[in-house]
């Protein structure tokens, strides 16, 4: 992913995660991911697969596109 896209995605992920009252670790555990995974994605330090993007959006009750706006 382009660095700007990754930053935007991470910023939006953080926003929606916090709206649901979840910590990074809470979301990671719910999605059966390593405890530091969400933090790395939010800080644009890690590439994420489309499957994980879909899982995150589904869990947060949002559309995938919302994570990229």
C-alpha positions, -999 to +999 in steps of 0.1 A: +000+000+000+011+035-007+024+052+025-003+079+024-030+053+020-016+033+049-016+064+071-052+073+061-063+037+067-046+036+101-061+069+112-096+058+102-091+024+119-081+041+151-112+064+149-137+036+144-120+014+169-122+041+196-158+048+187-165+012+196-146+017+229-120-009+220-083-009+228-059-021+201-054-053+221-091-059+224-096-056+187-066-078+180-080-105+203-115-103+188-100-109+154-076-136+166-045-115+157-013-109+174-017-084+203+005-057+185-010-062+150-036-034+152-011-009+166+013-016+137-015-012+112-027+020+127+009+034+127+014+024+090+042+000+100+026-031+085+008-041+053-026-056+058-044-081+036-078-075+021-091-105+041-081-087+073-095-054+061-129-071+055-128-088+089-121-055+106-148-037+088-173-064+095-165-065+132-167-028+135-200-027+116-187-004+089-181-006+051-146-013+039-146+020+020-150+039+053-115+028+063-101+045+032-120+078+032 
